Amino acid sequence: MKKYTCSYCGDEYSKSQMDSESLEIGYADGYLCKTCSHELLEAGRDAVDPDHNFSSFEDWDENGH
């Protein structure tokens, strides 16, 4: 079975454990596992909306500042 290395945590995972979008796009820095992808997404959301006033990025686009 082919293993993929997460460019964020450095661990190896099967294809099913990798973030499918990072595999499709093929980021310059490599691939992300599902766990790291989720953590980075949450960190981005916290940076944009620290008080969690918006339910999604679409909500931010419609009602943001």
C-alpha positions in Angstrom: 0.0 0.0 0.0 1.3 3.4 -1.0 1.8 5.8 1.9 1.7 9.6 1.8 3.6 11.9 4.1 1.8 14.8 5.6 3.8 17.9 5.1 2.6 19.4 8.3 3.0 16.7 10.9 5.4 14.5 9.0 3.6 11.2 9.7 2.7 8.7 7.0 -0.8 7.8 6.1 -2.8 5.8 3.6 -4.6 7.6 0.8 -8.0 7.4 2.6 -6.5 9.2 5.6 -5.2 12.1 3.5 -7.2 15.3 2.8 -8.6 14.6 -0.7 -8.4 18.3 -1.8 -4.7 18.4 -1.0 -4.2 15.2 -3.0 -6.1 16.6 -6.0 -4.5 20.0 -6.1 -1.0 18.8 -5.1 0.1 21.8 -3.0 3.7 22.9 -3.5 4.6 22.0 0.0 3.1 18.5 -0.3 0.0 16.9 1.1 -2.0 17.2 4.3 -3.6 14.4 6.4 -7.3 14.9 7.4 -6.4 15.8 11.0 -3.9 18.5 10.1 -6.1 19.9 7.4 -9.0 20.2 9.9 -6.7 21.8 12.5 -5.4 24.3 10.0 -8.9 25.2 8.8 -10.0 25.8 12.4 -7.0 27.9 13.1 -7.8 30.0 10.0 -11.4 30.4 11.1 -10.3 31.4 14.6 -8.0 34.0 13.1 -10.7 35.5 10.9 -13.6 35.2 13.4 -12.2 34.9 17.0 -15.6 35.4 18.6 -17.3 32.8 16.3 -20.0 35.2 15.2 -20.2 33.6 11.7 -21.3 30.1 11.0 -19.3 29.7 7.8 -16.9 31.5 5.4 -20.0 32.1 3.1 -21.6 33.9 6.0 -18.5 36.0 6.5 -18.5 36.9 2.7 -22.1 38.0 3.0 -22.0 39.8 6.3 -18.4 40.4 7.1 -16.5 43.6 7.6 
